Amino acid sequence: RRGPQFESWLVELLRRGSRRGDVIELDLEPFSGFSGGPLVDSRGSIVAINTAGLVRGAALALPRDFVSPIVDELLARGRIARGYLGIGVHPVRVPSADRDHGATGSGLLVHSLEADGPAERAGLMVGDILISIEGRSLDTALRLLEELGGERVGESVGLGVIRGGNRIEITVVVGERPQRTAGRGCRSR
């Protein structure tokens, strides 16, 4: 048994960019060629998809609840869409004076903006501190990524921001994260 730290790390790994699911750790290792095969219950119903390649040395199964929306999105769009604001952030402690403006103890300091990205077009500035999205607290970059799932692309979202000691609300239209490139001039697949 790998213990709770391994399990929580794995769950966080799988949740990056997604709000879905947990994993099933198998007690036997499937043959390497069986990754992607179904895990079935005693009635023959598919409950998960087996994988031996996600984490080295661990045989896992991704539950149907986790996999089904991904498959549906792949069939509909041909890719997995991820929400995108075009910002670089770093977690910061919110000064106690700013907590009177509805901030919790932490926020996300905007340290970079992509030129003509969704956040810049909406008026966000370097130095702003993000404290909420749609009224939910933002205290880590991971929390922001969880809030920017593919279903948010094209949607207007309200960001709670502290700028110069004042709390303001900025509405941003969430963009779709651009495809990454792998090396010079080589598009990733």
C-alpha positions as CSV (number, residue, x, y, z in Angstrom):
1,R,0.0,0.0,0.0
2,R,1.4,3.4,-0.9
3,G,-0.4,5.4,1.7
4,P,-2.5,8.6,1.9
5,Q,0.3,10.9,0.5
6,F,0.6,8.9,-2.7
7,E,-3.2,8.8,-3.1
8,S,-3.7,12.6,-2.5
9,W,-0.8,13.4,-4.9
10,L,-2.4,11.1,-7.5
11,V,-5.8,12.6,-7.1
12,E,-4.4,16.1,-7.4
13,L,-2.5,15.0,-10.5
14,L,-5.6,13.8,-12.2
15,R,-7.7,16.8,-11.1
16,R,-5.3,19.4,-12.7
17,G,-7.5,21.2,-15.2
18,S,-10.4,19.1,-14.3
19,R,-13.0,18.9,-11.6
20,R,-13.6,15.2,-12.0
21,G,-12.9,12.1,-10.2
22,D,-10.7,9.8,-8.2
23,V,-8.7,6.7,-9.2
24,I,-8.9,3.0,-8.3
25,E,-5.6,1.4,-7.3
26,L,-5.6,-2.2,-8.6
27,D,-4.2,-5.0,-6.5
28,L,-2.8,-6.8,-9.5
29,E,-0.8,-5.5,-12.4
30,P,-2.5,-5.9,-15.8
31,F,-0.3,-6.9,-18.8
32,S,1.3,-3.9,-20.4
33,G,-0.9,-4.4,-23.6
34,F,-4.1,-4.2,-21.5
35,S,-3.8,-0.5,-20.7
36,G,-7.0,1.1,-22.0
37,G,-9.0,-2.1,-21.4
38,P,-12.2,-2.1,-19.3
39,L,-12.4,-3.0,-15.6
40,V,-15.8,-4.8,-15.2
41,D,-17.9,-5.6,-12.2
42,S,-19.4,-9.0,-11.5
43,R,-22.4,-8.2,-13.8
44,G,-20.1,-7.4,-16.7
45,S,-20.7,-3.6,-16.6
46,I,-17.7,-1.4,-17.3
47,V,-16.8,0.6,-14.2
48,A,-13.3,1.9,-15.1
49,I,-10.6,1.9,-17.7
50,N,-7.3,0.2,-16.7
51,T,-3.9,1.9,-17.1
52,A,-0.5,0.7,-16.3
53,G,1.3,3.8,-17.8
54,L,0.0,6.7,-15.8
55,V,2.3,6.3,-12.8
56,R,5.3,4.1,-13.1
57,G,4.9,1.0,-10.9
58,A,1.3,1.6,-10.2
59,A,-1.7,-0.2,-11.7
60,L,-4.6,2.1,-11.8
61,A,-8.1,2.3,-13.2
62,L,-9.8,5.6,-14.1
63,P,-13.5,5.5,-13.1
64,R,-16.1,5.7,-15.7
65,D,-17.4,9.0,-14.2
66,F,-13.9,10.5,-14.8
67,V,-13.4,9.1,-18.3
68,S,-17.0,9.5,-19.8
69,P,-17.0,13.3,-20.0
70,I,-13.5,13.3,-21.5
71,V,-14.5,10.8,-24.2
72,D,-17.7,12.8,-24.9
73,E,-15.6,16.0,-25.4
74,L,-13.1,14.2,-27.6
75,L,-15.9,12.9,-29.8
76,A,-17.6,16.3,-30.0
77,R,-14.6,18.6,-30.4
78,G,-11.7,16.3,-31.3
79,R,-9.7,17.7,-28.5
80,I,-9.9,18.6,-24.8
81,A,-10.7,22.3,-24.3
82,R,-9.3,24.1,-21.3
83,G,-10.2,27.6,-20.1
84,Y,-7.6,30.3,-20.4
85,L,-7.1,33.8,-19.1
86,G,-3.6,34.6,-20.3
87,I,-2.1,35.4,-16.9
88,G,0.8,34.4,-14.8
89,V,0.0,34.3,-11.0
90,H,1.7,33.7,-7.8
91,P,0.0,33.0,-4.4
92,V,0.3,35.8,-1.9
93,R,-1.1,36.7,1.5
94,V,-3.7,39.4,1.4
95,P,-2.9,42.2,3.8
96,S,-5.3,42.4,6.7
97,A,-6.5,45.9,5.6
98,D,-7.7,44.3,2.3
99,R,-9.6,41.5,4.1
100,D,-12.2,44.1,4.8
101,H,-12.9,44.1,1.1
102,G,-14.1,40.5,1.2
103,A,-10.7,38.8,0.7
104,T,-9.7,35.7,2.7
105,G,-6.1,35.4,3.9
106,S,-4.7,34.5,0.4
107,G,-5.0,35.5,-3.2
108,L,-3.2,35.3,-6.5
109,L,-0.9,38.1,-7.5
110,V,-0.9,38.8,-11.3
111,H,2.7,39.0,-12.3
112,S,2.3,38.7,-16.1
113,L,-0.3,39.2,-18.8
114,E,-0.3,37.8,-22.3
115,A,-0.5,40.5,-24.9
116,D,-4.1,40.8,-26.1
117,G,-5.1,37.8,-24.0
118,P,-8.6,37.5,-22.4
119,A,-7.4,39.1,-19.1
120,E,-5.6,42.0,-20.7
121,R,-8.6,42.7,-22.9
122,A,-10.9,42.8,-19.8
123,G,-8.6,45.3,-18.1
124,L,-6.7,43.2,-15.6
125,M,-3.3,44.6,-14.7
126,V,0.0,43.4,-13.4
127,G,-0.1,43.8,-9.7
128,D,-3.8,43.0,-9.3
129,I,-4.6,40.4,-6.7
130,L,-7.3,37.9,-7.6
131,I,-9.4,36.9,-4.6
132,S,-12.4,35.2,-6.2
133,I,-13.9,33.8,-9.3
134,E,-17.7,33.8,-9.5
135,G,-17.8,34.5,-5.8
136,R,-15.6,31.5,-4.9
137,S,-12.3,32.2,-3.2
138,L,-9.0,31.9,-5.1
139,D,-6.1,31.0,-3.0
140,T,-3.9,28.8,-5.2
141,A,-3.2,28.6,-8.9
142,L,-4.6,25.0,-8.9
143,R,-7.9,26.4,-7.7
144,L,-7.9,28.8,-10.6
145,L,-7.2,26.0,-13.0
146,E,-10.0,23.9,-11.6
147,E,-12.4,26.8,-12.1
148,L,-11.3,27.1,-15.8
149,G,-12.6,23.8,-17.2
150,G,-13.5,23.4,-20.8
151,E,-17.1,24.2,-20.1
152,R,-16.1,27.8,-19.3
153,V,-14.6,28.6,-22.7
154,G,-16.6,31.6,-24.2
155,E,-18.3,32.2,-20.8
156,S,-18.1,35.5,-19.0
157,V,-16.8,35.2,-15.4
158,G,-16.6,37.7,-12.6
159,L,-13.2,38.1,-10.9
160,G,-12.9,39.7,-7.5
161,V,-9.8,41.8,-7.6
162,I,-7.9,44.0,-5.2
163,R,-6.2,46.9,-7.0
164,G,-4.5,49.6,-5.1
165,G,-6.3,48.7,-1.9
166,N,-9.7,48.8,-3.5
167,R,-11.9,45.8,-4.3
168,I,-13.2,45.8,-7.8
169,E,-15.0,43.3,-10.0
170,I,-13.7,42.6,-13.5
171,T,-15.6,40.5,-16.0
172,V,-13.5,38.3,-18.3
173,V,-14.6,36.2,-21.3
174,V,-12.7,32.9,-20.8
175,G,-10.6,31.9,-23.8
176,E,-9.5,28.5,-24.9
177,R,-6.0,27.6,-24.0
178,P,-3.8,27.6,-27.1
179,Q,-2.1,24.4,-28.2
180,R,1.4,24.0,-26.9
181,T,4.3,23.7,-29.2
182,A,7.0,21.0,-28.7
183,G,10.3,22.5,-29.7
184,R,11.0,25.1,-32.3
185,G,8.4,25.1,-35.1
186,C,7.0,21.7,-34.1
187,R,3.3,21.6,-33.1
188,S,2.4,19.2,-30.4
189,R,-0.3,16.7,-31.0
